Amino acid sequence: MSTDVNKLDTFLKKNLARDLCFRSILWLVIAAAAAYFVISQSELTAIQYFELVGNALMPVVNSLGVGGILLGILGWLLKDLEATMKDSKLVEATRGWIGGFVRRFAGDLTLWTLGVLITFFAVFAVALVLSPPSQSEIVAVARLGLFLLMLTIVTGVLNVCVRRNGPTPIVNKLKNPAKLALSYGAVFATIVFFLLIAPA
């Protein structure tokens, strides 16, 4: 069974980043509209709803979201190794059943994480509009907004680079498979330390 073919889909599918940006804008609008509707139809204040959503979503982002980022980095490594290794058996392993599963799972999990982050960002924006922060809260609110924005952008870039055809731009700098593996390993270990080990 094939999907619908139209000019918009054809235009978007020519570029993964363009398609993801379009999806993200739609998700943001839908999530913001849903948040506004829930707040206006309930007895919850905007801040109470934001805290409720945050308490529900952030633990999920902290677990599956971090897993998505780590798996995305592993997916990047497999794609870059495929482009730099010369042994045909090793190259095939990076895109075979297991390698293909890792790359597909990384793409789907980072896409899901991106959807969760955009939902949370939309609720944050609605709460900000309906309940503007006091002067003493502006710095804390700005930090949270910047953190959410940066995390959303990083997750989006991970998703695009895992799903698109061909290696990541990192290959232009590191063309040696051993150096690639060491570099990715260092990044992987750093993220694990700061996100999983250090907070504990």
Buried (B, 14 or more C-beta within 10 A) or exposed (E): EEEEEEEEEEEBEEEBEEBBBBBBEEBBEEBBEBBBEBBEEEEBEBBBBBBEBBEEBEEEBEEBBBBBBBBBBBBBBBBBBBBBBEEEEEBEBBBEEEBEEBBEBBBBBBBBBBBBBBBBBBBBBBBBEBBEBEEEEEEEBEEBBEEBEEBBEBBBBBBBBBBBEEBBEBBEEBEEBEEBBEBBEEBBEEBEEEBEEEEE
